[in-house]
Amino acid sequence: MSGNGVCAGAVNAVKEVWEKRIQILTEDLKREKEFKQKLVRIWEERVTLTRLKEKVTRENGRVILKIEQEEWKTLPSSLLKLNQLQEWQLHRTGLLKIPEFIGRFQNLIVLDLSRNTISEIPRGIGLLTRLQELTLSYNKIKTVPPELSNCASLEKLELAVNRDICELPPELGRLTKLTHLDLSMNSFTAIPAAVLSMPALEWLDLGSNQLEQLPDAIERMQSLHTLWLQRNEIACLPESISSLKNLGTLVLCNNKLQDIPACMGEMPSLRFVNFRDNPLRLEVTLPAPESTEEEEKQELFGLQFMRTYIQESRRQADAAADCATTPPASTDPDG
């Protein structure tokens, strides 16, 4: 029995030694594998960084990262080594998301990521206090974070053709330097309150949305000189639109307008309008042009049409008022 016990003890001792050796070997192999993976990552990052550096150019004194029609679904953290970049232009790259570390590019002036597949804007975007232009058109964005209002230098914002954006956070009304805003081809049913509060806004495109009316508060947009509202569901215009003293271009084609307010004839800066494809209640014929040159310049549903329409509307209103005040002629049955 004692001999068997000694034999079993020796076997167990040998087993323990081998198990420890196997454990050490396994751990060594694991560390070696992790080290190799780390080397591969470092090598890949270096290769990626080299590729990115090849895309960096200088134009008009700006350092620009420019990538066009080349697949980059994600942007690597190695990009942070190029933090001197002042402009990104990444188009048709299949980019799925704006990197969370975007806020660390403090020198960015222009961020143009249009025509990708981006679905959201990270909150870190608000750290880009020097950013002047943000273009995210033709993506899949549905919401806009309130942190974007912290981009105090922003002058141009383009969110066109994202299809599903239907509102803006009210905080964006604090973008006091914003002059250009493109929200066309989305799902807005009303002009966002934030837009009405932007004091410097000069150019606004809300075409191809689902707007049904314009608010009376549109009169607050005193800096506005260009307003695109084509392809909506607008049925009438508020009288307050005539308060837009600087408005020079107004596009209202393909809506549901039935009338043109007479007050629009008193807008001093208006130079171009378009009322084409609206079910207006009056049919107006423009005066025949005196020359071929005038005929070529004549806009069928433009400024001259608007003025002629307003005149005809007033004429019909005056005629109706005269009929209402003129007593009917008496009839003498014996006459």
SULLINMO-V962710 format. One line per field, one symbol per residue. psi: psi as a letter, one per 30 degrees, with the letter a starting at -180 (. if undefined). A space follows every 10 residues. Layout:
psi = ???
This chain:
psi = eeeeeeeeee eeeeeeeeee eeeeeeeeee eeeeeeeeee eeeeeeeeee eeeffklkkh gkjkjjkkhk kiflklffff fhgfkfkkjj khfgkflkkf geffiffkek jjhlhahkfl klfffffiff kfkjjglhah kelkkfffff ifgkfkkjgl hfegkflkkf fffgiffkfk kjglhbhkfl kkeeeffjfg kfkkjglhbh kflklfffff iffkfkjjgl hagkflklff fffifgkfkj jglhahkflj kffffgjffk fkljgkhkhk fkkkkkkkkf leeeeefkke hbeeeeeeee eeeeeeeeee eeeffkkkkk kjff.
